[in-house]
Amino acid sequence: MKSLFFSIVFVLVGFLGFSQEAIIQDSEVFKKSVVDGNISLTLPTEITNDDVQKYSKYYTSFFNTSFNEKSHQVTFSMVNNDPKSRRVIIRFLSANGIQFARIGSNTLPLSDFYDTYLK
């Protein structure tokens, strides 16, 4: 029983330790950027410009990206700024290994992040 418990704890700690999150500093500024169609968020330091370019090329019918390597901030310029197109941002983030979004002190799974901020 102890080994099962420790195995479960080990897996959970490992999962949380390797999960990456996108960061949004200010929820009000972010909400305005969603309305404007120029959505910015900060990616983990492990993600490079090559990663952003590699994955964003599949979604050019939905958005264009620009990436600041110094600040790790990515900006999505939406082609059509509607909820369906913004959902593709979640696919882009998932492709980059991001599983959570941190807004201020709150951390949300990407599905909740979409429902709360991008829908």
C-alpha positions in Angstrom: 0.0 0.0 0.0 2.9 2.4 0.8 4.5 1.8 -2.5 1.3 2.5 -4.4 0.9 5.8 -2.5 4.5 6.8 -3.1 4.1 5.9 -6.8 1.0 8.1 -7.1 2.7 11.0 -5.3 5.8 10.6 -7.5 3.8 10.7 -10.7 1.9 13.7 -9.6 5.0 15.6 -8.5 6.7 14.7 -11.7 3.7 15.8 -13.8 3.4 19.2 -12.0 7.2 19.7 -12.0 7.4 19.4 -15.8 4.2 21.1 -16.7 4.7 24.5 -18.2 2.5 27.5 -18.0 1.9 30.7 -20.0 1.9 33.8 -17.9 -0.5 36.8 -18.1 0.5 39.7 -15.9 -2.8 41.6 -15.8 -6.2 40.1 -16.5 -7.9 43.4 -17.4 -5.2 44.3 -20.0 -5.4 40.7 -21.3 -9.2 41.0 -21.7 -8.8 44.2 -23.7 -6.1 42.5 -25.9 -8.6 39.7 -26.7 -11.2 42.2 -27.8 -8.6 44.0 -29.9 -7.4 40.8 -31.5 -3.7 41.3 -30.5 -3.3 38.8 -27.7 0.0 38.7 -25.8 1.3 36.4 -23.2 4.6 35.3 -21.8 5.9 31.8 -22.6 8.3 29.7 -20.5 12.0 30.3 -21.0 12.4 26.8 -22.5 10.4 27.8 -25.5 12.5 29.3 -28.3 11.8 31.4 -31.4 12.2 28.2 -33.5 9.5 26.4 -31.4 7.1 29.3 -31.9 7.8 29.5 -35.7 7.6 25.7 -36.0 4.1 25.4 -34.5 2.6 28.7 -35.6 3.1 27.9 -39.3 0.2 25.5 -39.0 -2.2 28.1 -37.8 -1.6 31.1 -40.2 -5.3 31.0 -41.3 -6.2 31.8 -37.7 -3.4 34.1 -36.5 0.1 35.4 -37.1 2.6 35.4 -34.3 5.5 37.6 -33.3 7.9 36.5 -30.6 10.3 38.6 -28.4 13.1 36.3 -27.5 14.3 38.6 -24.7 11.0 38.8 -22.8 9.6 35.5 -24.2 6.4 37.3 -25.0 4.4 36.0 -27.9 1.7 38.1 -29.6 -1.1 36.6 -31.6 -2.6 38.8 -34.3 -5.9 37.3 -35.1 -7.0 36.9 -38.7 -10.7 36.5 -37.6 -11.1 37.5 -34.0 -13.8 35.1 -33.0 -14.0 32.4 -30.3 -13.4 29.5 -32.8 -10.2 31.1 -34.0 -9.1 32.0 -30.5 -9.5 28.3 -29.5 -6.7 27.5 -31.9 -4.4 29.4 -29.5 -5.0 26.6 -27.0 -3.8 24.1 -29.7 -0.7 26.2 -30.3 0.1 26.4 -26.5 -0.5 22.6 -26.2 1.9 21.9 -29.1 4.5 23.9 -27.2 4.0 21.7 -24.1 2.1 24.3 -22.1 -0.7 22.9 -19.9 -1.6 25.8 -17.7 -2.1 29.6 -17.9 -1.2 31.7 -14.9 -3.2 35.0 -14.5 -1.9 36.9 -11.5 -1.9 34.4 -8.7 -4.4 32.0 -10.3 -3.3 29.0 -12.4 -5.9 27.5 -14.8 -5.8 24.5 -17.0 -6.0 25.5 -20.7 -9.6 24.5 -21.1 -10.6 26.7 -18.2 -8.4 29.5 -19.5 -10.2 29.3 -22.8 -13.6 29.3 -21.2 -12.8 32.2 -18.9 -10.7 34.5 -21.1 -10.7 33.6 -24.8 -14.3 32.5 -25.4 
